[in-house]
């Protein structure tokens, strides 16, 4: 069974770069059937999609974060990573990584099927 | 951006009874909707995808229905482990992928 594990600093200073890595086990990140995504949940609020990446490096970003966001993939380590620059208190959240699986009956539609437990990141001044 | 509105925000139900959760989309998402269960400290768990298909190892008491803009998750005969937060997710119009705000299912 696929497992995902987020890692990275739990405390980031305001204006610095928030960096997280997701390590995938139990399956290859290089499979053509999946995208790999980041989602976050601020305390007491709903889920927000951050962005998603394919194993070849093609990525989609949430427009609201695009100017500060970079998502990359390292197939040799079976990992993908998130960098969010110029962090502010509004970026304080529980950050999840997840696998996206394509619908078998219709191409181009991907749902999140496996998630990590999340990494709480606090941005402080 | 498609907005998903879940209702009610909190649902109080007794064990053994049925729970009905709603998710409404601001425009049609066809059948590209999933439901998840979320518990503190755990990874969110996929319950239903494609609006009505149960994910692997999900008990038959979880049933998803609907299409277009109106969707329902029904949990029949609630077990103690079912009390959690449930959220819906649309993957029809992206980017961005969007999620509902969640329904907290609590013990009555």
Interface residues (C-beta under 8 A of the other chain):
Chain A: X4 X37 X39 X46 X47 X48 X49 X52 X60 X61 X62 X63 X96 X98 X100 X103 X105 X109 X110 X111 X112 X113 X114 X115 X116 X117 X118
Chain B: X32 X34 X36 X41 X42 X43 X44 X45 X46 X49 X50 X55 X87 X89 X91 X92 X94 X95 X96 X97 X98 X99 X100 X101 X102
